[in-house]
Amino acid sequence: MNIDELKSTWSEDTATETPEISTEQRNKIQLPLENMRKNMRREFWWILGIFVFAFLVCSICRPFKLQLYITVLIASMFIVTVFFFSKFFKLYNEISNPVFKTYDALKDLMIQFNLNKQYYLSYYISFAPFLVCEILIILEFIPWSKPLSELQIAIILISTVTGGLFVLFLAGKFWFHHYYGKHIKYIEGLLNELKA
């Protein structure tokens, strides 16, 4: 095969276009995307408010050792939150300026949604070590009427961490489905219509 035949074969292969998305279908996509953007903004402001409140509470904690531990713990949680919210912010920017003219562009968006779903669940699960630290701080600084035995401390710690992980996972799944999942399913339905 000579170069000219190879070029013509290459041109034929690249000439296949992906299906265009009609204006009506693009308009159908805009509403769930706008709802997702609104939910992302709302969630950002809620999380910011929670951290401001947490730092204010830290400022009145006494003794100093407790205040230091809680401040360091909340600052660490804030750093983890900033990391994950930077990932969510990239998606927010992408869906803020949607240019979905082809099936492939919409398919890429669905891949990003699925990736961000994993980020979202990871965000909630990443709070497990903080939960352990919180329980240790509580066990250390709360005055008990009689000292706890090592077995009691182990049972409290293990049961709280196990229950807390379960609650964090369920909360993450519920929150994601309630605020984002239904909109993603709607867009996925439109994607399936285009495929058919």
C-alpha positions as CSV (number, residue, x, y, z in Angstrom):
1,M,0.0,0.0,0.0
2,N,1.5,3.3,-1.0
3,I,1.2,6.7,0.8
4,D,-1.7,8.0,-1.3
5,E,-3.8,4.9,-0.5
6,L,-3.0,5.2,3.2
7,K,-4.0,8.9,3.1
8,S,-7.3,8.2,1.4
9,T,-8.0,5.3,3.9
10,W,-7.2,7.7,6.8
11,S,-9.5,10.4,5.4
12,E,-12.4,7.9,5.0
13,D,-11.9,6.7,8.6
14,T,-11.8,10.3,10.1
15,A,-14.7,11.5,7.9
16,T,-17.3,9.7,10.1
17,E,-19.0,12.3,12.3
18,T,-20.6,11.8,15.6
19,P,-24.3,12.5,15.7
20,E,-25.3,16.1,16.4
21,I,-27.6,17.0,19.3
22,S,-30.6,19.0,18.3
23,T,-31.5,22.4,19.8
24,E,-34.5,20.9,21.6
25,Q,-32.4,18.2,23.2
26,R,-29.8,20.8,24.2
27,N,-32.6,22.8,25.9
28,K,-33.6,19.6,27.8
29,I,-30.1,19.2,29.1
30,Q,-29.9,22.8,30.3
31,L,-32.5,22.5,33.1
32,P,-30.9,19.6,35.0
33,L,-27.5,21.2,34.5
34,E,-28.7,24.5,36.0
35,N,-30.3,22.6,38.9
36,M,-27.0,20.8,39.5
37,R,-25.1,24.1,39.5
38,K,-27.6,25.6,41.9
39,N,-27.2,22.6,44.3
40,M,-23.4,22.9,44.0
41,R,-23.4,26.6,45.0
42,R,-25.8,25.9,47.8
43,E,-23.7,23.0,49.1
44,F,-20.5,25.2,48.9
45,W,-22.0,27.9,51.0
46,W,-23.4,25.4,53.6
47,I,-20.0,23.8,54.0
48,L,-18.3,27.2,54.3
49,G,-20.8,28.2,57.0
50,I,-20.3,25.0,58.9
51,F,-16.5,25.6,59.0
52,V,-16.9,29.2,60.1
53,F,-19.2,28.0,62.9
54,A,-16.8,25.2,63.8
55,F,-13.9,27.6,64.1
56,L,-16.0,30.0,66.2
57,V,-16.9,27.1,68.6
58,C,-13.1,26.2,68.8
59,S,-12.3,29.8,69.9
60,I,-14.4,29.4,73.1
61,C,-13.2,25.8,74.0
62,R,-11.3,25.5,77.2
63,P,-8.8,24.2,78.3
64,F,-6.1,25.3,75.8
65,K,-5.1,21.7,75.0
66,L,-8.7,20.8,73.9
67,Q,-8.9,24.0,71.9
68,L,-5.6,23.2,70.1
69,Y,-6.7,19.6,69.3
70,I,-10.1,20.6,68.0
71,T,-8.6,23.5,65.9
72,V,-6.0,21.2,64.4
73,L,-8.7,18.6,63.6
74,I,-11.0,21.1,62.0
75,A,-8.2,22.7,60.0
76,S,-7.2,19.3,58.7
77,M,-10.9,18.6,57.8
78,F,-10.9,22.0,56.0
79,I,-7.8,21.0,54.0
80,V,-9.4,17.8,52.9
81,T,-12.6,19.7,52.0
82,V,-10.6,22.2,49.9
83,F,-9.0,19.4,48.0
84,F,-12.3,17.7,47.1
85,F,-14.1,21.0,46.4
86,S,-11.4,21.9,43.9
87,K,-12.4,18.8,42.0
88,F,-16.0,19.7,42.2
89,F,-15.3,23.2,41.1
90,K,-13.7,21.9,37.9
91,L,-17.0,20.1,37.1
92,Y,-19.0,23.2,38.1
93,N,-17.0,25.3,35.6
94,E,-17.4,22.8,32.9
95,I,-21.2,22.6,33.2
96,S,-21.4,26.3,33.6
97,N,-20.3,26.8,30.0
98,P,-21.9,23.8,28.3
99,V,-21.3,23.3,24.6
100,F,-22.9,19.9,23.9
101,K,-23.3,19.7,20.2
102,T,-22.4,16.1,19.7
103,Y,-23.2,12.8,21.3
104,D,-19.5,12.3,22.2
105,A,-19.5,15.6,24.2
106,L,-22.5,14.5,26.2
107,K,-20.9,11.1,26.7
108,D,-17.7,12.8,28.1
109,L,-19.9,14.7,30.5
110,M,-21.4,11.5,31.8
111,I,-17.9,10.1,32.4
112,Q,-17.1,13.2,34.4
113,F,-20.3,12.9,36.4
114,N,-19.4,9.3,37.3
115,L,-15.9,10.3,38.2
116,N,-17.2,13.1,40.5
117,K,-19.7,10.6,42.1
118,Q,-16.6,8.6,43.2
119,Y,-15.0,11.8,44.4
120,Y,-18.1,12.6,46.3
121,L,-18.3,9.3,48.1
122,S,-14.5,9.4,48.8
123,Y,-15.0,12.8,50.3
124,Y,-17.5,11.5,52.9
125,I,-15.4,8.3,53.6
126,S,-12.3,10.5,54.0
127,F,-13.8,11.8,57.2
128,A,-13.4,8.4,58.9
129,P,-9.9,9.3,60.5
130,F,-11.4,12.6,61.7
131,L,-14.2,10.6,63.4
132,V,-11.6,8.5,65.2
133,C,-9.8,11.6,66.4
134,E,-13.1,13.2,67.5
135,I,-14.0,10.1,69.6
136,L,-10.5,10.0,71.1
137,I,-10.7,13.7,72.0
138,I,-14.2,13.1,73.6
139,L,-13.0,10.1,75.5
140,E,-9.9,12.1,76.7
141,F,-11.6,15.3,77.8
142,I,-15.1,14.5,78.9
143,P,-15.1,14.0,82.7
144,W,-16.7,10.6,83.4
145,S,-18.3,9.9,86.8
146,K,-16.0,6.9,87.1
147,P,-13.0,6.1,84.8
148,L,-13.7,3.9,81.8
149,S,-11.9,0.6,81.6
150,E,-9.8,-0.2,78.5
151,L,-12.5,-2.6,77.3
152,Q,-15.2,0.1,77.5
153,I,-12.9,2.5,75.6
154,A,-12.3,-0.1,72.9
155,I,-16.0,-0.9,72.6
156,I,-17.0,2.7,72.4
157,L,-14.2,3.5,69.8
158,I,-14.9,0.5,67.6
159,S,-18.7,0.7,67.6
160,T,-18.6,4.5,67.0
161,V,-16.2,4.2,64.1
162,T,-18.0,1.3,62.6
163,G,-21.4,3.0,62.9
164,G,-19.9,6.4,61.8
165,L,-18.4,4.9,58.7
166,F,-21.7,3.3,57.8
167,V,-23.6,6.6,58.4
168,L,-21.0,8.6,56.4
169,F,-21.3,6.2,53.5
170,L,-25.1,6.3,53.5
171,A,-25.2,10.1,54.0
172,G,-22.9,10.5,51.0
173,K,-24.9,8.2,48.8
174,F,-28.2,9.8,49.9
175,W,-26.9,13.4,49.5
176,F,-25.4,12.7,46.1
177,H,-28.6,11.0,44.8
178,H,-30.9,13.7,46.2
179,Y,-29.0,16.7,44.9
180,Y,-27.2,15.3,41.8
181,G,-28.1,11.7,41.0
182,K,-31.7,12.3,39.7
183,H,-30.4,15.0,37.3
184,I,-27.6,12.7,36.1
185,K,-30.1,10.0,35.5
186,Y,-32.2,12.4,33.4
187,I,-29.2,13.3,31.3
188,E,-28.3,9.7,31.0
189,G,-31.8,9.0,29.7
190,L,-31.3,11.7,27.0
191,L,-28.0,10.1,26.2
192,N,-29.6,6.7,25.7
193,E,-32.3,8.4,23.5
194,L,-29.5,9.8,21.3
195,K,-27.8,6.4,21.1
196,A,-31.0,4.7,19.9
